[in-house]
Every structure is written in C-alpha cells, then in structure tokens.
Amino acid sequence: MVTIVDYGSGNLRSVQKAFERIGASAVISDDPEAVARADRLVLPGVGAFADAMRELRTRGLIEPILGHIAADKPFFGICMGLQLLFSTGHEGGPVAGLGVLQGEVVRFSLPTGMKIPHMGWNTVQAPQDSVLFEDVADERFYFVHSYAARRWVLDASNPHMAEPMVTWAHHGENFVAAVENGPLSATQFHPEKSGDAGAAVLRSWVRSIAA
C-alpha cells in the first residue's frame, strides 16, 4: 500500500490515480500516525517551499516523514516533495527543509529571454544504472517550477545519505531532475502528468521496492 501525504497542497487525487493505473493501491492521509505506519510513502506537492514546510510542521507530519526515511522505508517525492528533502529552500525564505539532502533549492538564474517558471515538457539525462529510468530513454517529462535544487554538500554523519544518484535536466542551466538513494527516490517533474513515461518511472519505483 502506498500512502500519499496530504499537507493541504498538491494534486493528490491525480497522484493517487497514477499509482492505481499501474496497479498499486494508494491512499491519501493527513494523519501523522498513519504516515508513521506507512510501508511506502509518497510526498507530493505544489506551491512555495516555506508554505509547505509550515503546513507539514503544523500538521505534525515532519517527524513521521523523517522517521520513515531514517528507517530505510520506501519513499518517493514529487516536485515540491523533492525540494523539501533539502536543507534550505529560498522560496519565501531562506527556510529550513527536511535536511535529508544537505543543500539548497534556489530560483532559476536564466539568460535574457528565457522564462520562469520552467513549465512544460523537457528531457532528462539519467545515469546508465538508474533504476527509475531503466524502462525509458529519451522521453520527455512534465515540469512546472521556478526554483530547483542545483547544489548540495553531503553530510558524512548521516548514514542515510551517501552520494545520491542524480538525474539532470537543463533549462538555461543544469538542475536536479531526480535523485535516487536506495529506497529513497524523488523527481522534480510530475510523473502523474507525464503520460506513459511518467507511468514507467512510477512502475520502476514500485517494482524496485517490491524486490
């Protein structure tokens, strides 16, 4: 069972339907105890970094999410759900994030004529040994964001965050399109809005954590 975290933001039903379409059972919950008990956790989201962190804190969801990740249980972040993994976000901030990845989420700094937000379809450059992208090649995914993860430093004291596998994309500058680290995965793009390619990514994640 996949538990989708409801913190008052994000297209939750679309994410739930995306998992159901690939044959995975999924429920939506804002109950901290249900999140803490979850076998597989999905953190979606749209909107601003500062607002998302405030809602997670107000609803008592930060501790169960971090406990889930620390227990090496399967986790998938989508869009804001990727950004919140980092230590600092500058949208409405700087604001402290979940700190699973030690780094910053910053606004695009683009050449004249390029638009912010980065909205629409874009390709990604996945590592050859990526699990998430093993069934897709040269596919496009749907993005909509003005801020992106572009740099980080590793926290050697955190055993749950060795060097992550990074998939990159480019919009005037390189930015993180996805990360993979054992049972933890996250994408900046919206797999639930990315057609067959997005479904393949979700299917690969579900298959990998079922192995």
Secondary structure, 3 states (H helix, E strand, C coil): CEEEECCCCCCHHHHHHHHHHCCCCEEEECCHHHHHHCCEEEECCCCCHHHHHHHHHHCCCHHHHHHHHHCCCCEEEECHHHHCCEEEECCCCCEECCCCEEEEEEECCCCCCCCCCEEEEEECECCCCCCCCCCCCCCEEEEEECEEEEEECCCCCCCCCCCCEEEEEECCCEEEEEEEECCEEEECCCHHHCHHHHHHHHHHHHHHHHC
